[in-house]
Amino acid sequence: MGWEEFLVLWCAVWGVVALAGYGMSLAGVTKAQRTVRLTGRIERVREPRHGGSRKGGISVVVSYRDPASGREVTVTNDGERGEMITAAWEGREIGVSHLRGRPHDYRFSNTPEEPGRGLFWPGFALFLVYVGLVALAAFDRGWPWALIGFGGPWAVFAAAHLPGTVRAKNDRLARLAAMDTVQGRVVAVLKDVSVDQDDGHTRTTITPVVSFTTREGVVVTTHCTSHLADPANSYGRDVTVNYTPADPADFTLDRAAEQRSQRQDVTFNVLAVVVLAATAAAGAVLL
């Protein structure tokens, strides 16, 4: 089988997968559509043990109301329970979900989730069809078509999303400017060691845990993975925490660094648009 035949088969297979996925979504039978999504509330937070593992996230006790029975259900995040809870305080609302008819197999998310339609995988399959078509055009009509097929649509996509990126940057800068500042403390440093099965390389992950009390009296326990010097030896250190009053999970130890990062993100997006447009233009010139 030649490359062109392979690419035609590639597009056909992924096209069928995409159509099947969209069909399942229309029929309402995707996993996302069969998932019951609820809002839980953290009732108790267990402070991590210094020197322990970050696996499983911060240990919490969560309650939620079962829509089928109306009873209040209390569960924990022990074991594999979806997203890792990295910031916790009593009263925080988080997402709880389970497949219809399987309430025992519940999963957590850091924020309550809206019902989904299960379109991610069909969309990804459609993207693979697009990749195949670009490659097919390059084989059939010459490699400049690959530059046009890749650079053109992505330049349009990036340009369309640039205003949203700018708005998100401005909103983020406004939130950073409005943050409250309190003192916190590193109450634990977690350590996880993993071994790469391929080359035997050992990797160590250090995760400091910071505790701080908001001006409203809420005690927050959270993983802190950035803007902390020498994290491995930070146990017991006092730190300055800047946090958003409406959502203490949104915090930083270095507000200036976060502001610089937001401006760099917009610059990167502008450069991406320019590079992608230039790629498409170069392909058009080389035809």
C-alpha positions as CSV (number, residue, x, y, z in Angstrom):
1,M,0.0,0.0,0.0
2,G,1.4,3.4,-1.0
3,W,1.4,6.6,1.1
4,E,-1.6,8.1,-0.8
5,E,-3.7,4.9,-0.4
6,F,-2.7,4.9,3.3
7,L,-3.8,8.5,3.8
8,V,-7.1,7.9,2.0
9,L,-7.8,5.0,4.3
10,W,-6.7,7.1,7.3
11,C,-9.2,9.8,6.4
12,A,-12.0,7.3,5.8
13,V,-11.4,5.5,9.1
14,W,-11.3,8.6,11.2
15,G,-14.2,10.1,9.3
16,V,-16.3,7.1,10.3
17,V,-15.2,7.5,13.9
18,A,-16.1,11.2,13.9
19,L,-19.5,10.5,12.3
20,A,-20.2,7.7,14.9
21,G,-19.2,10.0,17.7
22,Y,-21.5,12.9,16.5
23,G,-24.3,10.4,16.0
24,M,-24.0,9.1,19.5
25,S,-24.0,12.6,20.8
26,L,-27.2,13.4,18.8
27,A,-28.7,10.2,20.3
28,G,-27.7,11.2,23.8
29,V,-25.8,8.1,24.6
30,T,-22.2,9.4,25.0
31,K,-20.4,8.8,28.3
32,A,-20.6,12.6,29.1
33,Q,-24.4,12.6,28.5
34,R,-24.8,9.5,30.7
35,T,-22.9,11.1,33.6
36,V,-24.8,12.6,36.5
37,R,-23.1,15.8,37.7
38,L,-23.7,17.1,41.2
39,T,-22.3,19.8,43.4
40,G,-20.6,18.6,46.6
41,R,-19.4,20.6,49.6
42,I,-16.2,20.0,51.5
43,E,-17.1,19.3,55.2
44,R,-13.6,18.5,56.5
45,V,-10.0,18.9,55.4
46,R,-7.2,16.7,56.6
47,E,-3.9,18.4,56.7
48,P,-1.3,16.5,54.7
49,R,1.5,14.7,56.5
50,H,5.0,16.3,56.1
51,G,7.1,13.9,53.9
52,G,4.0,12.1,52.6
53,S,2.8,11.7,49.0
54,R,0.8,14.1,46.9
55,K,-1.1,11.2,45.2
56,G,-4.8,11.5,45.7
57,G,-4.5,15.2,46.5
58,I,-5.5,16.9,49.7
59,S,-7.6,14.5,51.8
60,V,-11.2,15.8,52.2
61,V,-14.6,14.7,53.4
62,V,-17.4,15.7,51.0
63,S,-21.1,15.7,51.3
64,Y,-23.7,16.0,48.5
65,R,-27.4,15.3,48.0
66,D,-28.4,12.2,46.1
67,P,-31.0,13.3,43.5
68,A,-32.5,9.8,43.4
69,S,-33.2,9.4,47.1
70,G,-32.9,12.9,48.4
71,R,-30.5,11.7,51.1
72,E,-27.3,13.5,52.1
73,V,-24.3,11.4,51.1
74,T,-20.9,11.7,52.7
75,V,-17.8,10.4,50.8
76,T,-14.1,10.9,50.8
77,N,-11.5,11.3,48.0
78,D,-9.4,8.3,49.1
79,G,-8.2,6.3,46.1
80,E,-8.5,7.1,42.4
81,R,-11.4,9.6,42.4
82,G,-11.0,11.8,39.3
83,E,-9.3,15.1,39.5
84,M,-6.7,15.7,42.3
85,I,-8.0,18.2,44.9
86,T,-5.2,20.7,45.2
87,A,-6.9,23.4,47.2
88,A,-9.4,22.8,49.9
89,W,-11.3,24.5,52.7
90,E,-14.5,23.8,54.6
91,G,-17.5,24.9,52.7
92,R,-15.8,24.8,49.2
93,E,-18.1,23.6,46.4
94,I,-16.6,21.0,44.1
95,G,-17.9,18.8,41.4
96,V,-19.1,15.2,42.0
97,S,-20.1,13.0,39.1
98,H,-20.9,9.3,38.4
99,L,-22.4,7.3,35.6
100,R,-26.1,6.9,35.7
101,G,-26.9,4.0,38.0
102,R,-23.4,3.8,39.4
103,P,-23.3,6.2,42.4
104,H,-20.6,4.2,44.1
105,D,-18.2,4.9,41.3
106,Y,-18.1,8.7,41.9
107,R,-15.4,11.1,40.7
108,F,-14.4,14.6,41.9
109,S,-13.5,17.7,40.0
110,N,-12.1,20.9,41.4
111,T,-15.2,22.9,40.3
112,P,-18.8,21.9,39.6
113,E,-19.1,20.8,36.0
114,E,-21.9,21.6,33.4
115,P,-23.4,18.7,31.5
116,G,-21.4,17.8,28.5
117,R,-22.3,16.4,25.0
118,G,-19.2,14.1,24.6
119,L,-17.9,15.9,21.5
120,F,-14.2,16.0,22.4
121,W,-13.3,12.6,20.8
122,P,-15.4,13.1,17.7
123,G,-13.8,16.5,17.3
124,F,-10.3,15.0,17.7
125,A,-11.1,12.4,15.1
126,L,-12.2,15.2,12.7
127,F,-8.9,16.9,13.4
128,L,-7.1,13.7,12.4
129,V,-9.1,13.7,9.1
130,Y,-8.0,17.3,8.5
131,V,-4.3,16.2,9.1
132,G,-4.7,13.4,6.6
133,L,-6.3,15.7,4.0
134,V,-3.4,18.2,4.4
135,A,-0.8,15.4,4.0
136,L,-2.8,14.0,1.0
137,A,-2.8,17.4,-0.7
138,A,0.9,17.8,-0.1
139,F,1.6,14.4,-1.8
140,D,-0.8,15.0,-4.6
141,R,-0.1,18.6,-5.5
142,G,3.2,19.4,-3.9
143,W,4.6,20.2,-0.4
144,P,3.7,24.0,-0.5
145,W,0.1,22.8,-0.1
146,A,1.1,21.5,3.3
147,L,2.2,25.0,4.3
148,I,-1.1,26.4,3.2
149,G,-3.2,23.7,4.7
150,F,-1.4,23.9,8.0
151,G,-0.7,27.6,8.3
152,G,-3.9,29.1,6.8
153,P,-6.6,27.5,9.0
154,W,-4.6,27.7,12.2
155,A,-3.8,31.4,11.5
156,V,-7.5,32.1,11.1
157,F,-8.2,30.1,14.3
158,A,-5.5,31.8,16.3
159,A,-6.6,35.3,15.0
160,A,-10.2,34.6,15.9
161,H,-9.2,33.7,19.5
162,L,-6.8,36.5,20.0
163,P,-9.4,39.1,21.2
164,G,-10.6,36.5,23.8
165,T,-7.0,36.0,24.9
166,V,-6.6,39.8,25.3
167,R,-9.9,40.0,27.3
168,A,-8.8,37.0,29.5
169,K,-5.4,38.8,30.1
170,N,-7.2,42.0,31.1
171,D,-9.6,40.2,33.4
172,R,-6.7,38.3,35.0
173,L,-4.7,41.5,35.6
174,A,-7.8,43.0,37.2
175,R,-8.1,40.0,39.5
176,L,-4.4,40.2,40.4
177,A,-4.7,43.9,41.2
178,A,-7.8,43.2,43.5
179,M,-6.2,40.3,45.4
180,D,-6.0,40.4,49.2
181,T,-2.7,39.7,50.9
182,V,-2.2,37.6,54.0
183,Q,0.5,35.6,55.7
184,G,0.7,31.8,55.2
185,R,2.9,29.0,56.2
186,V,4.3,25.9,54.5
187,V,2.8,23.1,56.6
188,A,4.2,20.2,54.7
189,V,6.5,19.2,51.9
190,L,5.4,16.2,50.0
191,K,7.8,14.0,48.1
192,D,7.1,11.4,45.3
193,V,9.7,9.3,43.7
194,S,9.0,7.5,40.4
195,V,11.2,5.3,38.2
196,D,11.0,5.4,34.4
197,Q,10.5,1.9,33.2
198,D,12.3,2.5,29.9
199,D,15.6,3.9,31.1
200,G,15.5,3.4,34.8
201,H,15.8,7.2,35.5
202,T,14.5,8.2,38.9
203,R,12.4,11.4,39.1
204,T,11.6,13.1,42.3
205,T,8.6,15.5,42.6
206,I,8.5,18.0,45.5
207,T,5.1,19.6,46.4
208,P,5.0,22.2,49.2
209,V,1.6,22.6,50.9
210,V,0.7,26.1,52.1
211,S,-1.9,26.9,54.7
212,F,-3.3,30.4,55.0
213,T,-6.4,32.1,56.6
214,T,-8.4,34.5,54.5
215,R,-9.6,37.8,55.9
216,E,-13.0,36.2,56.1
217,G,-11.6,33.6,58.5
218,V,-11.5,30.7,56.0
219,V,-8.6,28.3,56.5
220,V,-7.2,27.2,53.1
221,T,-4.9,24.3,52.5
222,T,-3.3,24.2,49.0
223,H,-0.5,22.7,47.0
224,C,2.0,25.4,46.0
225,T,4.1,24.5,42.9
226,S,5.4,27.8,41.7
227,H,7.2,31.0,42.9
228,L,8.6,29.3,46.0
229,A,12.4,29.3,46.4
230,D,14.1,26.0,47.4
231,P,10.8,24.1,47.8
232,A,12.4,21.0,49.1
233,N,13.6,22.9,52.2
234,S,10.6,25.1,52.7
235,Y,8.8,23.2,55.5
236,G,7.8,25.7,58.3
237,R,8.6,28.8,56.2
238,D,6.3,31.8,56.4
239,V,5.1,33.1,53.0
240,T,3.1,36.0,51.7
241,V,0.0,34.8,49.9
242,N,-2.0,36.9,47.4
243,Y,-5.5,35.4,46.8
244,T,-8.8,36.2,45.2
245,P,-11.5,36.7,47.9
246,A,-14.2,35.1,45.8
247,D,-12.0,32.0,45.1
248,P,-9.1,31.4,47.4
249,A,-7.9,28.6,45.1
250,D,-6.8,31.4,42.8
251,F,-3.6,32.5,44.6
252,T,0.0,33.4,44.0
253,L,3.1,34.0,46.0
254,D,4.5,36.4,43.4
255,R,1.9,38.8,41.9
256,A,4.4,40.6,39.8
257,A,5.6,37.4,38.1
258,E,2.0,36.5,37.4
259,Q,1.4,39.9,35.7
260,R,4.5,39.5,33.5
261,S,3.3,36.0,32.6
262,Q,-0.1,37.3,31.4
263,R,1.5,39.9,29.1
264,Q,3.9,37.2,27.7
265,D,0.9,35.0,26.9
266,V,-0.6,37.7,24.7
267,T,2.8,38.3,23.0
268,F,3.1,34.6,22.3
269,N,-0.3,34.4,20.7
270,V,0.4,37.4,18.5
271,L,3.6,35.8,17.3
272,A,1.8,32.6,16.7
273,V,-0.7,34.4,14.4
274,V,2.2,36.1,12.5
275,V,4.2,32.9,12.1
276,L,1.2,30.8,10.9
277,A,0.1,33.5,8.5
278,A,3.7,33.7,7.1
279,T,3.7,30.0,6.7
280,A,0.6,30.0,4.6
281,A,1.8,33.0,2.6
282,A,5.1,31.2,1.9
283,G,3.2,28.2,0.7
284,A,1.1,30.3,-1.7
285,V,4.3,32.0,-3.1
286,L,6.0,28.7,-3.7
287,L,3.1,27.2,-5.7
